[in-house]
Amino acid sequence: MATISLRGGRGKKAHRKRILRILLVTIIITAICFYVLSFCRFLLHSSSLTNTESHNGVPPPPKESYQHQPPLRVTTGQQPAAVIAHAVSLIKCTKGSSVEGFLDAAAVLRHSIHKNSIHYKPPASNSTTKSSTAASPTSRYSYKMYGIVHTSCEDHARVLEQLGYEILVRDHPVKKEDIRGEWLRNHIESENCCGSAEFIKLYAYHLTDHPVVVHWDMDVAILKPLDDMYDIMIHPPEHPLNVAARKKIERQHPGEPWPETVDAFLTRDITSAHPWESKTGVQGGFLVARPDTAVFDAYINFIKEGNYKGGRGDGTGWAGLGYGGFQGAMAYQGVVAYYYDQLRPNTAVELNVCRWNQVAADVIFRGPQRMDEHNLQCREHPRTTLADGKTPDYASNTQCEDCRNTPIASVRTAHYTACKKPWECQIAHPRVPRDKRQSHRLQNLVNVTYCMDLIREWFELRKEFELALEVASEGQTRSSERTGGYEDQYFLGSCRKAGKYIPIEPLPDDFDIERMFGM
């Protein structure tokens, strides 16, 4: 009978334990290596995604490849200096043809903003575009579009949304019954255009996710980058970009000192004002401001207070300080002027009306009355006085530009008011006023040839938009045939006859406009 050695058994058991320990350590080391390698691959993959995703809120171009890339796609790898808010307000929607034209205007406006943003790709050298601004330098700033839509216009919001506008549906922030001042309460709804509904434009101050907001009327085209304004508002006064921009901005009164901090840029409605009125409203189609809900609240508080006196001239208007009687005095044009002149003085800069928000109307007095005293003087109030310190110095008030002839290549933004709306398909002939006393002035209000050249700029922008849309939609939306036949040298085939506009073809319901704009 065999005997079992206890010593030998213990040795075999210890050997097996050593083998098991070695196997266990090997498995643990293998698992650790596997997880480390997997984690490294995850980090590399995440990094590559980050490099192709948004930079400071600006998404990359879509990954889809097309046979022909549209001419609006992002081409720069640079991060934008900031994202600027651009807002429009849709306030009154009663006339179908007018709404149709304004919605086309929203498309052209967005294209012109895009064209002057960091995302713009200049057209190829063989481009058919003949715009005087076709070779404009690109901007360092990105943008986001907003549509502030009055509740009565909500049915039209879908079209703006298709064009990439973020929609903010709003009712009047101040209604007639909210106004405590009797005179303003009884008259506000008779104000030009929209009465108290126009105050929805003030919601632009709520766009506090952005350092700067620009509120536009939709009958506007941007012809050059607006970086100089943004640089001044975003950077401190001593910053090199701020310093350089202050030397380039065309101001209405270049000899006057700059505010240390600029909270707004605006233009004045000199064309609609009486000659030499001491207080002039802002031109309501253009305001560059620093978003701030406290500023919005300040507006609402003094509007509700309603301290407004009827009439025109000294002693009228807001707080009886002369802000009364001119176009829009009770509404937006009056409240913005009063706010920056009186409540926040020396924080807004008045820009040259021939270069910024150019309406191309005469700002020079040409009679026929008082020709001996005032012929060819500026229509705005003199900025200097005689030796007595009180009497305006009219004789030296001659340093103003004739906006009717400012080279289009020098114009930053165009506003189609005096020159008529492009989609009205009208030659900008002199007006025939109801008030015959205005006949002489209105006969010389605009330069018809200049106006039509400016209108052609709008139709060139429309043409660029349509061509880019056709490519990006892969033919779902066709560019206009441009066979209108009416004054094609100006309207580029988009008008059949006077007053008969051919609108841009509607966008497909499922089309993502950002495929075209690369946002």
C-alpha positions as CSV (number, residue, x, y, z in Angstrom):
1,M,0.0,0.0,0.0
2,A,1.4,3.3,-1.0
3,T,2.0,6.0,1.4
4,I,1.3,9.6,0.8
5,S,4.1,12.1,1.6
6,L,2.5,15.0,3.4
7,R,5.5,17.3,2.6
8,G,5.2,16.6,-1.1
9,G,1.5,17.4,-1.1
10,R,2.1,20.7,0.6
11,G,4.7,21.6,-2.1
12,K,2.4,20.9,-5.0
13,K,-0.4,23.0,-3.4
14,A,1.9,26.0,-2.9
15,H,3.1,25.7,-6.5
16,R,-0.5,25.8,-7.7
17,K,-1.2,28.9,-5.6
18,R,1.8,30.7,-7.1
19,I,0.5,29.9,-10.6
20,L,-2.9,31.2,-9.7
21,R,-1.4,34.4,-8.3
22,I,0.6,35.0,-11.5
23,L,-2.5,34.4,-13.6
24,L,-4.6,36.8,-11.5
25,V,-1.9,39.6,-11.7
26,T,-1.6,39.1,-15.5
27,I,-5.4,39.4,-15.9
28,I,-5.5,42.6,-13.7
29,I,-2.6,44.2,-15.6
30,T,-4.3,43.3,-19.0
31,A,-7.6,44.8,-17.8
32,I,-5.9,48.0,-16.6
33,C,-4.1,48.3,-20.0
34,F,-7.3,47.8,-21.9
35,Y,-9.2,50.5,-19.9
36,V,-6.3,52.9,-20.2
37,L,-6.1,52.4,-24.0
38,S,-9.9,52.8,-24.3
39,F,-9.9,56.0,-22.2
40,C,-7.1,57.5,-24.4
41,R,-9.0,56.6,-27.6
42,F,-12.1,58.3,-26.0
43,L,-10.1,61.5,-25.2
44,L,-8.7,61.6,-28.8
45,H,-12.1,61.1,-30.3
46,S,-13.6,63.8,-28.0
47,S,-10.8,66.2,-29.0
48,S,-11.5,65.7,-32.7
49,L,-15.2,66.3,-32.1
50,T,-14.4,69.5,-30.2
51,N,-12.3,70.8,-33.1
52,T,-15.2,70.3,-35.5
53,E,-18.0,71.6,-33.2
54,S,-18.9,75.1,-32.2
55,H,-16.3,77.7,-31.4
56,N,-17.7,80.2,-28.9
57,G,-21.2,79.4,-29.9
58,V,-20.6,79.4,-33.7
59,P,-21.3,76.0,-35.3
60,P,-19.2,74.6,-38.2
61,P,-20.5,74.3,-41.7
62,P,-22.6,71.2,-42.3
63,K,-20.7,68.0,-43.2
64,E,-22.8,67.3,-46.3
65,S,-20.9,67.7,-49.5
66,Y,-22.5,69.2,-52.6
67,Q,-21.4,69.3,-56.1
68,H,-21.2,73.1,-55.9
69,Q,-20.7,74.8,-52.5
70,P,-23.0,77.8,-52.0
71,P,-21.1,81.1,-51.8
72,L,-22.1,81.9,-48.2
73,R,-20.4,79.1,-46.2
74,V,-17.9,79.6,-43.3
75,T,-14.4,79.7,-44.7
76,T,-12.4,81.0,-41.7
77,G,-11.1,78.9,-38.9
78,Q,-11.0,82.0,-36.7
79,Q,-13.1,82.3,-33.6
80,P,-15.4,85.3,-33.8
81,A,-14.6,88.3,-31.6
82,A,-18.2,88.1,-30.3
83,V,-21.8,87.2,-31.5
84,I,-23.8,90.3,-32.2
85,A,-27.6,90.3,-32.0
86,H,-29.4,91.7,-35.0
87,A,-33.1,92.3,-34.4
88,V,-36.1,93.4,-36.5
89,S,-39.6,94.0,-35.4
90,L,-42.7,92.9,-37.3
91,I,-45.4,95.3,-35.9
92,K,-48.2,95.8,-38.4
93,C,-49.5,93.2,-40.8
94,T,-52.5,94.5,-42.6
95,K,-51.6,94.9,-46.3
96,G,-50.8,91.6,-47.9
97,S,-48.5,93.0,-50.6
98,S,-46.6,95.1,-48.1
99,V,-46.1,92.0,-45.9
100,E,-44.9,90.0,-48.8
101,G,-42.3,92.6,-49.7
102,F,-41.1,93.0,-46.1
103,L,-40.6,89.3,-45.7
104,D,-38.4,89.3,-48.8
105,A,-36.6,92.2,-47.2
106,A,-36.0,90.1,-44.2
107,A,-34.2,87.6,-46.4
108,V,-32.1,90.3,-48.1
109,L,-31.3,91.9,-44.8
110,R,-30.1,88.7,-43.3
111,H,-28.0,88.0,-46.4
112,S,-26.4,91.4,-46.2
113,I,-25.6,90.9,-42.5
114,H,-24.1,87.5,-43.2
115,K,-22.1,89.0,-46.1
116,N,-20.5,91.4,-43.6
117,S,-19.8,88.8,-40.9
118,I,-17.0,86.4,-40.2
119,H,-18.8,83.7,-42.1
120,Y,-18.7,85.3,-45.5
121,K,-16.9,83.8,-48.4
122,P,-16.2,86.4,-51.2
123,P,-17.6,85.4,-54.6
124,A,-15.4,83.8,-57.1
125,S,-13.7,86.1,-59.6
126,N,-16.1,85.0,-62.4
127,S,-19.2,85.9,-60.3
128,T,-21.9,87.8,-62.1
129,T,-22.5,90.0,-59.1
130,K,-22.0,93.7,-60.0
131,S,-22.6,95.2,-56.5
132,S,-20.3,98.0,-55.7
133,T,-19.7,96.2,-52.3
134,A,-19.1,92.7,-53.7
135,A,-15.4,92.7,-52.6
136,S,-16.1,94.1,-49.1
137,P,-13.6,92.8,-46.5
138,T,-15.0,90.2,-44.1
139,S,-15.7,90.9,-40.4
140,R,-14.3,89.5,-37.2
141,Y,-17.8,89.2,-35.7
142,S,-20.5,86.5,-35.8
143,Y,-24.2,87.3,-35.5
144,K,-27.6,85.9,-34.5
145,M,-30.9,87.0,-36.0
146,Y,-34.0,87.8,-33.9
147,G,-37.5,88.7,-35.0
148,I,-39.6,90.6,-32.4
149,V,-43.1,89.8,-33.7
150,H,-46.2,91.6,-32.4
151,T,-49.0,89.3,-31.4
152,S,-51.1,90.6,-34.3
153,C,-48.4,89.4,-36.7
154,E,-47.8,86.0,-35.2
155,D,-49.1,84.2,-38.4
156,H,-46.1,85.6,-40.3
157,A,-43.5,84.5,-37.8
158,R,-43.0,81.2,-39.6
159,V,-41.5,82.9,-42.6
160,L,-39.0,84.7,-40.4
161,E,-38.2,81.5,-38.6
162,Q,-37.5,79.7,-41.9
163,L,-34.9,82.5,-42.6
164,G,-33.1,81.7,-39.3
165,Y,-34.6,84.4,-37.1
166,E,-35.3,83.4,-33.5
167,I,-38.9,84.5,-32.9
168,L,-39.9,86.5,-29.9
169,V,-43.7,87.1,-29.9
170,R,-44.5,90.2,-27.8
171,D,-47.5,92.4,-27.1
172,H,-47.2,96.2,-26.4
173,P,-44.9,96.7,-23.4
174,V,-47.0,99.8,-22.7
175,K,-50.6,100.1,-23.7
176,K,-52.7,103.2,-24.0
177,E,-54.5,102.5,-20.7
178,D,-51.2,102.1,-18.9
179,I,-50.2,105.8,-19.6
180,R,-51.0,108.1,-16.7
181,G,-50.4,111.4,-18.6
182,E,-53.7,112.4,-20.2
183,W,-52.4,114.1,-23.3
184,L,-50.2,111.2,-24.3
185,R,-52.8,108.6,-23.4
186,N,-55.4,110.3,-25.7
187,H,-53.0,110.8,-28.6
188,I,-50.4,108.0,-28.7
189,E,-52.4,105.7,-31.0
190,S,-52.4,108.5,-33.7
191,E,-48.6,108.5,-33.9
192,N,-47.2,107.7,-37.3
193,C,-47.1,104.0,-38.3
194,C,-48.0,102.0,-35.3
195,G,-48.8,104.0,-32.2
196,S,-47.9,102.3,-28.9
197,A,-47.3,99.0,-30.7
198,E,-44.0,100.4,-31.9
199,F,-42.6,100.1,-28.4
200,I,-42.0,96.4,-29.0
201,K,-38.7,97.5,-30.6
202,L,-37.5,98.2,-27.1
203,Y,-37.5,94.5,-26.4
204,A,-34.1,94.5,-28.2
205,Y,-32.6,95.7,-24.9
206,H,-33.6,92.2,-23.5
207,L,-31.1,90.4,-25.7
208,T,-28.5,90.3,-22.9
209,D,-26.8,87.2,-24.1
210,H,-25.0,89.5,-26.5
211,P,-22.6,92.4,-25.9
212,V,-24.3,94.5,-28.6
213,V,-27.7,94.5,-30.3
214,V,-28.5,96.3,-33.6
215,H,-32.2,96.9,-34.2
216,W,-33.0,97.4,-37.9
217,D,-36.0,98.3,-39.9
218,M,-36.4,95.6,-42.6
219,D,-36.1,98.0,-45.5
220,V,-32.3,98.2,-44.9
221,A,-29.2,96.7,-46.5
222,I,-25.8,96.5,-44.9
223,L,-23.1,97.3,-47.4
224,K,-19.9,97.2,-45.3
225,P,-18.8,95.5,-42.1
226,L,-19.7,97.3,-38.9
227,D,-16.7,96.1,-36.8
228,D,-15.7,99.6,-35.8
229,M,-18.9,100.2,-33.8
230,Y,-18.6,96.8,-32.1
231,D,-14.9,97.3,-31.3
232,I,-15.7,100.6,-29.6
233,M,-18.6,99.2,-27.5
234,I,-16.9,95.9,-26.5
235,H,-13.4,97.0,-25.7
236,P,-12.3,99.5,-23.1
237,P,-11.3,103.0,-24.4
238,E,-7.6,102.4,-24.1
239,H,-7.7,99.1,-26.1
240,P,-5.9,99.4,-29.5
241,L,-9.0,98.2,-31.4
242,N,-11.2,100.8,-29.7
243,V,-8.6,103.6,-30.3
244,A,-8.2,102.6,-34.0
245,A,-12.0,102.4,-34.5
246,R,-12.6,105.9,-33.1
247,K,-10.4,107.3,-35.9
248,K,-12.4,105.5,-38.6
249,I,-16.0,106.1,-37.5
250,E,-17.7,108.8,-39.6
251,R,-19.6,110.9,-37.0
252,Q,-22.1,113.6,-37.7
253,H,-20.1,116.1,-35.5
254,P,-16.5,114.9,-35.8
255,G,-15.0,117.8,-33.9
256,E,-16.9,117.0,-30.7
257,P,-15.3,114.9,-27.9
258,W,-16.0,111.2,-27.7
259,P,-17.8,109.7,-24.7
260,E,-15.5,107.7,-22.6
261,T,-17.9,104.7,-22.8
262,V,-20.3,104.4,-25.7
263,D,-23.6,102.7,-25.0
264,A,-25.3,103.4,-28.3
265,F,-24.8,104.6,-31.9
266,L,-27.7,106.3,-33.7
267,T,-28.6,108.7,-36.5
268,R,-31.0,111.7,-36.5
269,D,-34.0,112.1,-38.7
270,I,-32.8,115.4,-40.1
271,T,-34.7,115.0,-43.4
272,S,-38.1,114.9,-41.7
273,A,-37.3,117.7,-39.1
274,H,-38.1,121.3,-39.6
275,P,-34.9,123.3,-40.4
276,W,-32.9,124.1,-37.3
277,E,-35.2,122.5,-34.8
278,S,-33.3,122.4,-31.5
279,K,-34.4,118.8,-30.8
280,T,-34.5,116.1,-33.5
281,G,-35.8,112.5,-33.2
282,V,-33.6,109.5,-34.0
283,Q,-34.1,107.8,-37.4
284,G,-36.0,104.8,-36.2
285,G,-34.6,102.3,-38.7
286,F,-31.2,101.9,-37.0
287,L,-30.1,101.7,-33.4
288,V,-27.0,100.1,-32.0
289,A,-27.2,99.6,-28.2
290,R,-25.8,97.8,-25.2
291,P,-28.5,95.3,-24.1
292,D,-29.7,95.9,-20.6
293,T,-33.0,95.1,-19.0
294,A,-32.6,98.1,-16.6
295,V,-32.5,100.4,-19.6
296,F,-35.7,98.8,-20.9
297,D,-37.3,99.3,-17.5
298,A,-36.3,103.0,-17.6
299,Y,-38.0,103.5,-20.9
300,I,-41.2,101.8,-19.8
301,N,-41.3,103.9,-16.6
302,F,-41.1,107.3,-18.2
303,I,-43.5,106.2,-21.0
304,K,-46.1,105.1,-18.5
305,E,-45.6,108.3,-16.6
306,G,-46.7,110.1,-19.8
307,N,-45.1,113.4,-19.0
308,Y,-45.6,114.7,-22.6
309,K,-46.9,118.0,-23.7
310,G,-48.6,118.5,-27.1
311,G,-47.3,120.7,-29.9
312,R,-44.0,121.1,-31.6
313,G,-40.9,123.0,-30.6
314,D,-39.6,124.4,-27.3
315,G,-41.8,123.5,-24.3
316,T,-43.4,120.4,-26.0
317,G,-42.9,116.7,-26.0
318,W,-41.2,114.6,-23.4
319,A,-40.9,116.5,-20.1
320,G,-41.6,119.6,-22.1
321,L,-38.0,119.7,-23.4
322,G,-38.8,120.1,-27.1
323,Y,-39.2,116.5,-28.1
324,G,-42.6,117.0,-29.6
325,G,-44.4,117.2,-32.9
326,F,-41.8,115.6,-35.2
327,Q,-42.4,112.3,-36.9
328,G,-42.5,109.5,-34.3
329,A,-42.1,111.9,-31.4
330,M,-44.6,110.2,-29.1
331,A,-43.3,106.7,-30.0
332,Y,-39.9,105.1,-30.7
333,Q,-38.1,108.0,-32.5
334,G,-39.0,110.4,-29.7
335,V,-38.4,108.2,-26.7
336,V,-34.9,107.0,-27.8
337,A,-33.8,110.6,-28.5
338,Y,-35.1,111.8,-25.1
339,Y,-33.5,108.9,-23.3
340,Y,-30.0,109.3,-24.7
341,D,-30.1,113.1,-24.7
342,Q,-31.6,113.7,-21.3
343,L,-31.6,110.6,-19.1
344,R,-28.2,109.2,-20.2
345,P,-26.4,112.1,-21.8
346,N,-22.9,111.6,-23.3
347,T,-23.3,107.9,-23.7
348,A,-24.5,107.8,-27.4
349,V,-22.7,108.8,-30.6
350,E,-24.5,110.4,-33.5
351,L,-23.3,109.0,-36.8
352,N,-22.9,110.6,-40.2
353,V,-26.4,110.3,-41.8
354,C,-24.9,110.0,-45.3
355,R,-22.8,107.0,-44.4
356,W,-24.8,105.2,-41.8
357,N,-28.5,104.5,-42.2
358,Q,-28.3,106.4,-45.5
359,V,-31.8,107.4,-46.7
360,A,-30.2,109.5,-49.5
361,A,-32.4,112.5,-48.9
362,D,-31.3,116.2,-48.8
363,V,-30.1,117.5,-45.5
364,I,-29.3,121.0,-46.8
365,F,-31.6,124.0,-46.8
366,R,-32.4,125.2,-50.3
367,G,-35.3,127.5,-49.8
368,P,-37.4,128.9,-51.4
369,Q,-38.1,131.0,-48.3
370,R,-35.3,132.9,-46.4
371,M,-32.8,132.2,-49.2
372,D,-30.8,135.3,-48.4
373,E,-30.3,134.2,-44.8
374,H,-30.0,130.4,-45.0
375,N,-29.4,129.1,-48.5
376,L,-27.2,126.0,-48.5
377,Q,-26.9,125.9,-44.7
378,C,-27.3,122.6,-42.9
379,R,-30.9,121.8,-41.9
380,E,-29.9,120.6,-38.5
381,H,-29.6,123.0,-35.6
382,P,-26.2,124.8,-35.4
383,R,-23.8,123.3,-32.9
384,T,-22.1,126.7,-32.2
385,T,-23.3,130.1,-31.1
386,L,-22.4,133.7,-31.7
387,A,-20.3,135.7,-29.2
388,D,-23.3,136.2,-26.9
389,G,-23.3,132.5,-26.2
390,K,-27.0,132.2,-27.0
391,T,-27.7,133.0,-30.7
392,P,-27.2,130.1,-33.0
393,D,-24.4,130.6,-35.5
394,Y,-26.3,129.9,-38.7
395,A,-23.7,131.4,-41.0
396,S,-21.1,128.8,-40.1
397,N,-23.6,125.9,-40.2
398,T,-22.5,124.7,-43.6
399,Q,-20.2,121.7,-42.9
400,C,-22.6,119.0,-43.9
401,E,-22.5,116.5,-46.7
402,D,-25.0,116.3,-49.5
403,C,-26.4,112.8,-48.9
404,R,-27.9,112.7,-52.4
405,N,-24.5,112.3,-53.9
406,T,-22.4,110.4,-51.3
407,P,-20.5,107.6,-53.2
408,I,-22.2,104.3,-52.6
409,A,-18.8,102.8,-52.0
410,S,-18.6,105.0,-48.9
411,V,-22.0,104.0,-47.5
412,R,-22.1,101.6,-44.6
413,T,-25.8,100.9,-44.5
414,A,-28.7,101.9,-46.7
415,H,-32.3,102.6,-45.6
416,Y,-34.9,102.6,-48.3
417,T,-37.3,105.3,-47.3
418,A,-36.9,108.5,-49.4
419,C,-35.8,106.4,-52.3
420,K,-38.8,104.1,-51.9
421,K,-39.0,100.4,-51.0
422,P,-37.3,98.2,-53.6
423,W,-40.2,95.8,-53.8
424,E,-42.6,98.7,-54.6
425,C,-41.0,98.6,-58.1
426,Q,-41.2,102.4,-58.4
427,I,-38.8,104.9,-59.9
428,A,-37.9,107.4,-57.2
429,H,-39.5,110.4,-58.9
430,P,-39.9,113.5,-56.8
431,R,-43.0,113.4,-54.6
432,V,-46.2,115.4,-55.1
433,P,-47.1,116.5,-51.6
434,R,-50.6,117.1,-50.3
435,D,-49.2,120.2,-48.6
436,K,-48.3,122.4,-51.6
437,R,-46.0,124.5,-49.5
438,Q,-43.7,121.5,-49.5
439,S,-43.5,121.2,-53.3
440,H,-40.1,123.0,-53.7
441,R,-38.5,120.9,-51.0
442,L,-39.8,117.5,-52.2
443,Q,-39.0,118.2,-55.8
444,N,-35.3,118.3,-54.7
445,L,-35.5,115.8,-51.9
446,V,-33.6,113.0,-53.7
447,N,-31.3,112.4,-56.7
448,V,-33.3,110.0,-58.8
449,T,-30.3,108.4,-60.5
450,Y,-28.5,107.9,-57.2
451,C,-31.6,106.4,-55.6
452,M,-32.0,103.9,-58.4
453,D,-28.3,102.9,-58.1
454,L,-28.9,102.3,-54.4
455,I,-32.0,100.3,-55.2
456,R,-30.0,98.2,-57.6
457,E,-27.7,97.3,-54.7
458,W,-30.7,95.7,-52.9
459,F,-31.6,93.7,-56.0
460,E,-28.0,92.6,-56.4
461,L,-28.1,91.3,-52.8
462,R,-31.4,89.6,-53.5
463,K,-29.9,87.9,-56.6
464,E,-27.0,86.6,-54.5
465,F,-29.4,85.2,-51.9
466,E,-31.5,83.4,-54.5
467,L,-28.5,81.9,-56.2
468,A,-27.1,80.6,-52.9
469,L,-30.5,79.3,-51.9
470,E,-30.9,77.4,-55.2
471,V,-27.6,75.6,-54.7
472,A,-28.0,74.9,-51.0
473,S,-31.5,73.5,-51.5
474,E,-30.2,71.3,-54.3
475,G,-32.7,72.8,-56.7
476,Q,-35.8,72.6,-54.4
477,T,-36.0,76.4,-54.6
478,R,-35.3,77.9,-58.0
479,S,-33.7,81.3,-58.5
480,S,-36.0,83.8,-60.2
481,E,-36.1,83.8,-64.0
482,R,-35.6,87.6,-63.9
483,T,-37.8,88.2,-66.8
484,G,-39.9,91.0,-65.3
485,G,-39.0,93.4,-68.1
486,Y,-39.6,96.6,-66.1
487,E,-36.5,98.9,-65.7
488,D,-34.3,95.8,-65.5
489,Q,-31.2,97.9,-65.2
490,Y,-32.3,98.7,-61.7
491,F,-34.8,95.9,-60.7
492,L,-32.8,93.1,-62.4
493,G,-35.9,91.4,-63.8
494,S,-37.8,91.3,-60.5
495,C,-40.6,93.7,-61.5
496,R,-43.2,93.2,-64.2
497,K,-44.3,96.8,-64.1
498,A,-44.6,99.7,-61.7
499,G,-46.0,98.2,-58.5
500,K,-45.8,94.6,-59.7
501,Y,-43.1,92.8,-57.8
502,I,-42.0,89.2,-58.3
503,P,-41.3,87.8,-54.9
504,I,-38.6,85.3,-53.9
505,E,-39.8,81.7,-54.2
506,P,-40.9,80.3,-50.8
507,L,-38.5,78.1,-49.0
508,P,-39.3,74.4,-48.8
509,D,-40.9,73.5,-45.5
510,D,-38.2,71.1,-44.5
511,F,-35.3,73.2,-45.7
512,D,-32.7,74.2,-43.1
513,I,-31.5,77.7,-44.0
514,E,-28.3,77.2,-41.9
515,R,-27.2,74.7,-44.6
516,M,-26.8,77.8,-46.8
517,F,-25.4,80.2,-44.2
518,G,-23.2,77.6,-42.6
519,M,-24.2,78.6,-39.1
